Amino acid sequence: MVEDWISQANARQRRGRAGRVKPGICFCLYTRHRFEKLMRPFQALETPKEEAINSAISLLYEVCAIGRNEELTPLGYHLAKLPVDVLIGKMMIYGAIFGCLSPILSISAFLSYKSPFVYPKDEKQNVERAKLALLTDKLEGASESDKGNRQSDHLLMMVAYKKWEKILRENGVKAAQRFCSSYFLSSSVMYMIRDMRIQFGTLLADIGLINLPKNYQRWIVGMNCWLVFHMTFHD
């Protein structure tokens, strides 16, 4: 990371934050002379390097988002409307087409955000045991060839979310928190993944790939109100 001075426009914008909701004071770690004489007026955007452009075009070809003459394919047309990484976007689109969207939304959200697992000091082995325990019920009776799936991070995150969401829905916030503590999961990450799943589903509905229930928005508002109440008064 290269350290560099901000522009005058950036400085004014950040100064405005000090008085956003009420009068405030902004302390600047530079002199008036630097601000007026040495700082550039605006932050200039750097031209992307040719290697980065070629790499991006190669990726678009690889996922079949563009064809000859770099024109959008039907898949690329839909990907262009999704504000996500193209690989994740393609996975979401195919998940909708092949009728396996729910687990794909979970995996897409985790890949876009971060892993839900936390690693307390000197607890790495216990975390790995907890991961295996999460998959035990899912892979009960699996054949020898299927046991390799227990090492799949994608499958693990999908199962973790599915179990957490069921416990939250059926038993409430406290039970969901206990589940997270037992399996070394971050509760805040799980709530973020739930919100991202909703956002991704809405994006797919906006481009016409899936249909949402008529009471979908009302359900979201009701669920959020329920969570706020329980997290406020029952923690």
Secondary structure, 3 states (H helix, E strand, C coil): CCCCCCCHHHHHHHHHHHHCCCCCCCCCCCCHHHHHHHCCCCCCCCCCCHHHHHHHHHHHHHCCCECHHHCECHHHHHHCCCCCCHHHHHHHHHHHHCCCHHHHHHHHHHHHCCCCECCCCCCHHHHHHHHHHHHHCCCCCCCHHHHHHHHCHHHHHHHHHHHHHHHHHHHCHHHHHHHHHHCCECHHHHHHHHHHHHHHHHHHHHCCCCCCCCCHHHHHHHHHHHHHHHHHHCC
